[in-house]
Amino acid sequence: MVYDKKKHLKNVAERARMIMERENIEAIVASSCENFYYLSGHPSTFMYTLRMSEVALAVMFRDPSRSTVIIMNEFEAAGISADLPGCELRTYPTWVDVDDPFGLRGARYEGKRPDKHQIHEMFGLLSEVLAEHGITSGKVAVELSSMRCPAVNALREAVPGLELTEAGLVLTELRARKTPWEIDQLRQSCAFAEIGIAETIKGIRTGSSAAEIADAFRLALLTHADGAPSRFHMISVGGNFAPAHIFDTRPGEPGDLIKFDVGVDVAGYGSDIARTFVLGSPSDTVKRIYGALRAGHDRLLELIEPGQPMKRAFDEAMHVIRSSGLPNYNRGHLGHSAGLSLAAEEAPFLSPSEEGVFHPGMVICLETPYYGYGIGAIMIEDMVLVTDNGCERLNKLSRDLISL
Amino acid sequence: MVYDKKKHLKNVAERARMIMERENIEAIVASSCENFYYLSGHPSTFMYTLRMSEVALAVMFRDPSRSTVIIMNEFEAAGISADLPGCELRTYPTWVDVDDPFGLRGARYEGKRPDKHQIHEMFGLLSEVLAEHGITSGKVAVELSSMRCPAVNALREAVPGLELTEAGLVLTELRARKTPWEIDQLRQSCAFAEIGIAETIKGIRTGSSAAEIADAFRLALLTHADGAPSRFHMISVGGNFAPAHIFDTRPGEPGDLIKFDVGVDVAGYGSDIARTFVLGSPSDTVKRIYGALRAGHDRLLELIEPGQPMKRAFDEAMHVIRSSGLPNYNRGHLGHSAGLSLAAEEAPFLSPSEEGVFHPGMVICLETPYYGYGIGAIMIEDMVLVTDNGCERLNKLSRDLISL
C-alpha cells in the first residue's frame, strides 16, 4: 500500500498539537535541516546540499485552524510545490537575482538583492507572522541548542516578548513515532541499502580496497536501486576500522574483514544497516568475537516490543555479549532511532541512561559494533519497526559472517 | 607537477603565524568541518559525512616550535595517518567501543564508553593543552560565530581566563590565498566537473528530466572522473529553476533551458562551475538574456588581476550586463572565493560591500546567474586562478549557449 504524504503531514501536525497543548506552547519553530523538512514537508537544498544553517523557518501553531507558515528566501521558495498541503509561504530577498520578465508574479515581485544572508529579515518575518496570529507573549519552542549563537541573538532581538523554550525534546518525541508514509520510505531505504550491499559483494575479491568497494557501492545504487543516493557508506577493509572521508586504497588481503555500515536516502529518510564479510576464512579470534556479537544481536531482536524499557534491551544484550566470549565488550549504546537524522543516529537510544520504552511505530536500529586494533571492524546492524506485539525486521540479508 | 601536502600544511602554518603575530593571538582553534581539516590536514568523517559539529578541535600555536594539536575522539583518531606532518594527537573516549585485544596500544588504551557526545571532555583537553603551552591568559581565536550555543558555553567554562576572539576573519584571510597543492586539487576538481558535464550532455534529449540528468551526471563522475563525488549538482530543466533536493521528473520540452551548476570534490576541495544548454532553439528572449550575461562575464574575465578591487569587478560587470539588454539585472555578488567551503561560496565576494583586492594565488568563481519566472535558469560560471599578472581560467568548456 502506498501511503500519502499529505496524510503524513496532517498526522505530524495533530500529534505536534497534542504536545503543544500538554506543554502550553503556542508554536514550534523549526530552523534545522531535518526539522524544517519534518514540519513543512519541503526539503531545503540550501540546508541539505549546501549545509547552510538558519536560512528558513517552519512555524507550526497550536491553533489547528492556522496553516504552518514557511519563511524562506525567494530563490528557494520558487521551488515549493503549489500543492504543499496546509502551508502558507512568506519570502525574503536573498543575494540571488530572480527576475520576472513577463510580470508573472505581479505585485508580489520585489527586486531587492542584499549581498549577505538576511538573518534579520528572516526573523523579522517570524516576528510579524507570530504577531499576526496574536502570539506576542507566552511560550514558543525554538531549536535553541542547534542554532549558532549569532542566530540565537538575532532571534531573541526579533521576538523580545516571548518565552523561548528548547524545541529539541518536543521534536525528538514527535519524530520517534513514524507515520505510515515515513515507514514506507524507511522500508524502501532499507531495501536499497541491501541491494547496494548484495550487488557490491559480487565483485569483491582479494585485492579489493575500501576505495574500490565504496565506488562499487555507489555505482550499485545508481544502477540497481533507482539512483537513490548514499547517505553514508562507512566501508572498511582489514585493520583500518576508523571512518574515512577519503577511502583507503590498500588492497585487501586474505583474512581481512570487510565491513559495510551504510545508509541510503529515500525522500529524506535514511536506513542504517551493517554487515560484515571476510576475504577467505576468518581467524579463530574473529569467529569468537563474531559469535559473541551475534548472540547479543539475536537477544536484542527478542527484546523489542511495546512497553519494554529500552535500557533493559541494552543491559540484557550487553550481558549476553560479555558472557559469550567478549568479557570486556563495552559501548555507549546498542541502538537508536532512525529516520531524518543526517547523523544516522537519533534519540532515543538503547542506552543505560534512557528512561523510555518502545512504542508501536518506532523504527529502531539495533547494532553490536566491534572495532579492534589489529582486527578491524565487525558489525551486525538491523533496522526494525516496533509493531503492536513485537517487531518486524525491515532488512533481510543473512546475519552470518560470510566468506567472499 | 605534483605538489606536496606536507609543504601545503607548512605553508598554511607559516602564514597563520604571521597573522597571529599581527593580531597578537596565541593560538587558533578550529572546530568546524572545513577549518579543522584546513589546520590539521585530516578530514573528519563525523563532520564531513555525519555532519556533526564541535566533535574535534585543531589547535595551532603562534610559537613555531609547537606542533598543531588535534583533539579528537578515539574512534575517529584511529584513522589519522601516522605520518600526518607536524601534528600531535590527544583523544577522548566516545560511545563507540574500540578494543585492544592484543594489547597493541599498551597503556594508551582506555575502555571508558560514555553514552553521550563528550563535549566537556573535548574542551577539557583543550584547556589542558593550552595550559601545557603556557597559555592561560591572552587572546585565542575560536570559531565563535559558527559554533552552536551549548558549545560556546562549554568552551567559555573550560577556559575562563582567556580572551576568546572570533577566528572566522583570520581563517577567511588565510584560506583565500591557495597553496600550490590546493591549486592542484581545485584544477582537478574543475576538470572532473567539466568531464561530468561533457559526458552527461551526450545523453540529453527532448524528454530528459532533471532527475535523469542528475543521475547521469553522478554516473559520469563515477565512470569517467575517477569516482570523484559530486558536492552539489543543481541541475534544472525548463522553468523550474529553484534548487531541488528531490529532482523534478517532468520531461524536458523543446525550447527548455538546461542549466548545470555543479561542483566536484577532490581531497576536500570543490569546484563550482556552470553552463547552460537548450533543447533545440532558444527563444529570442533567452538569446537576449544570454547575450547580456555573456557580455558581463567576458568583461569580468578582463577585470581579474592582482591589486584590482573586487568591488570594481562587480560594478563594471553589472554595468555591462545592464547596458547589454538586461536593464533590471540585479544580484548581491558576481563571484566568490572557492575551495574548502561545502556551501560552494566563501568570502571574499565580488560584491558592493567588499573592500579587498585580488591577490595572486586566489581561486575565484565568476558568475552571472539569471533566474526568471517563466524562463528558467541561465548561468555561466568559470573558476579562475589569480596569477602574478592576470588570471588563468581553470575550466575550458565553451561559454556559448549550446543547443542539444
Chai-1 contact restraints between the chains, C-beta under 6 A:
chainA,res_idxA,chainB,res_idxB,connection_type,confidence,min_distance_angstrom,max_distance_angstrom,comment,restraint_id
A,P43,B,H245,contact,1.0,0.0,6.0,A-B,restraint_1
A,T45,B,P243,contact,1.0,0.0,6.0,A-B,restraint_2
A,T45,B,H245,contact,1.0,0.0,6.0,A-B,restraint_3
A,Y48,B,H245,contact,1.0,0.0,6.0,A-B,restraint_4
A,T49,B,F232,contact,1.0,0.0,6.0,A-B,restraint_5
A,L50,B,A343,contact,1.0,0.0,6.0,A-B,restraint_6
A,R51,B,L342,contact,1.0,0.0,6.0,A-B,restraint_7
A,R51,B,A343,contact,1.0,0.0,6.0,A-B,restraint_8
A,M52,B,A343,contact,1.0,0.0,6.0,A-B,restraint_9
A,E76,B,A242,contact,1.0,0.0,6.0,A-B,restraint_10
A,A78,B,A242,contact,1.0,0.0,6.0,A-B,restraint_11
A,G79,B,A242,contact,1.0,0.0,6.0,A-B,restraint_12
A,G79,B,A244,contact,1.0,0.0,6.0,A-B,restraint_13
A,W95,B,G332,contact,1.0,0.0,6.0,A-B,restraint_14
A,W95,B,H333,contact,1.0,0.0,6.0,A-B,restraint_15
A,D97,B,N330,contact,1.0,0.0,6.0,A-B,restraint_16
A,D97,B,R331,contact,1.0,0.0,6.0,A-B,restraint_17
A,V98,B,Y371,contact,1.0,0.0,6.0,A-B,restraint_18
A,D99,B,G372,contact,1.0,0.0,6.0,A-B,restraint_19
A,D100,B,Y373,contact,1.0,0.0,6.0,A-B,restraint_20
A,P101,B,G372,contact,1.0,0.0,6.0,A-B,restraint_21
A,F102,B,G374,contact,1.0,0.0,6.0,A-B,restraint_22
A,L104,B,Y373,contact,1.0,0.0,6.0,A-B,restraint_23
A,L104,B,G374,contact,1.0,0.0,6.0,A-B,restraint_24
A,R105,B,Y373,contact,1.0,0.0,6.0,A-B,restraint_25
A,G111,B,N330,contact,1.0,0.0,6.0,A-B,restraint_26
A,R113,B,N330,contact,1.0,0.0,6.0,A-B,restraint_27
A,R113,B,R331,contact,1.0,0.0,6.0,A-B,restraint_28
A,R113,B,G332,contact,1.0,0.0,6.0,A-B,restraint_29
A,P114,B,G332,contact,1.0,0.0,6.0,A-B,restraint_30
A,D115,B,G332,contact,1.0,0.0,6.0,A-B,restraint_31
A,D115,B,H333,contact,1.0,0.0,6.0,A-B,restraint_32
A,D115,B,S351,contact,1.0,0.0,6.0,A-B,restraint_33
A,D115,B,S353,contact,1.0,0.0,6.0,A-B,restraint_34
A,S145,B,P150,contact,1.0,0.0,6.0,A-B,restraint_35
A,R148,B,S146,contact,1.0,0.0,6.0,A-B,restraint_36
A,R148,B,R148,contact,1.0,0.0,6.0,A-B,restraint_37
A,C149,B,C149,contact,1.0,0.0,6.0,A-B,restraint_38
A,C149,B,V152,contact,1.0,0.0,6.0,A-B,restraint_39
A,P150,B,S145,contact,1.0,0.0,6.0,A-B,restraint_40
A,V152,B,C149,contact,1.0,0.0,6.0,A-B,restraint_41
A,D215,B,G227,contact,1.0,0.0,6.0,A-B,restraint_42
A,L219,B,L222,contact,1.0,0.0,6.0,A-B,restraint_43
A,L222,B,L219,contact,1.0,0.0,6.0,A-B,restraint_44
A,G227,B,D215,contact,1.0,0.0,6.0,A-B,restraint_45
A,F232,B,T49,contact,1.0,0.0,6.0,A-B,restraint_46
A,A242,B,E76,contact,1.0,0.0,6.0,A-B,restraint_47
A,A242,B,A78,contact,1.0,0.0,6.0,A-B,restraint_48
A,A242,B,G79,contact,1.0,0.0,6.0,A-B,restraint_49
A,P243,B,T45,contact,1.0,0.0,6.0,A-B,restraint_50
A,A244,B,G79,contact,1.0,0.0,6.0,A-B,restraint_51
A,H245,B,P43,contact,1.0,0.0,6.0,A-B,restraint_52
A,H245,B,T45,contact,1.0,0.0,6.0,A-B,restraint_53
A,H245,B,Y48,contact,1.0,0.0,6.0,A-B,restraint_54
A,N330,B,D97,contact,1.0,0.0,6.0,A-B,restraint_55
A,N330,B,G111,contact,1.0,0.0,6.0,A-B,restraint_56
A,N330,B,R113,contact,1.0,0.0,6.0,A-B,restraint_57
A,R331,B,D97,contact,1.0,0.0,6.0,A-B,restraint_58
A,R331,B,R113,contact,1.0,0.0,6.0,A-B,restraint_59
A,G332,B,W95,contact,1.0,0.0,6.0,A-B,restraint_60
A,G332,B,R113,contact,1.0,0.0,6.0,A-B,restraint_61
A,G332,B,P114,contact,1.0,0.0,6.0,A-B,restraint_62
A,G332,B,D115,contact,1.0,0.0,6.0,A-B,restraint_63
A,H333,B,W95,contact,1.0,0.0,6.0,A-B,restraint_64
A,H333,B,D115,contact,1.0,0.0,6.0,A-B,restraint_65
A,L342,B,R51,contact,1.0,0.0,6.0,A-B,restraint_66
A,A343,B,L50,contact,1.0,0.0,6.0,A-B,restraint_67
A,A343,B,R51,contact,1.0,0.0,6.0,A-B,restraint_68
A,A343,B,M52,contact,1.0,0.0,6.0,A-B,restraint_69
A,S351,B,D115,contact,1.0,0.0,6.0,A-B,restraint_70
A,S353,B,D115,contact,1.0,0.0,6.0,A-B,restraint_71
A,Y371,B,V98,contact,1.0,0.0,6.0,A-B,restraint_72
A,G372,B,D99,contact,1.0,0.0,6.0,A-B,restraint_73
A,G372,B,P101,contact,1.0,0.0,6.0,A-B,restraint_74
A,Y373,B,D100,contact,1.0,0.0,6.0,A-B,restraint_75
A,Y373,B,L104,contact,1.0,0.0,6.0,A-B,restraint_76
A,Y373,B,R105,contact,1.0,0.0,6.0,A-B,restraint_77
A,G374,B,F102,contact,1.0,0.0,6.0,A-B,restraint_78
A,G374,B,L104,contact,1.0,0.0,6.0,A-B,restraint_79
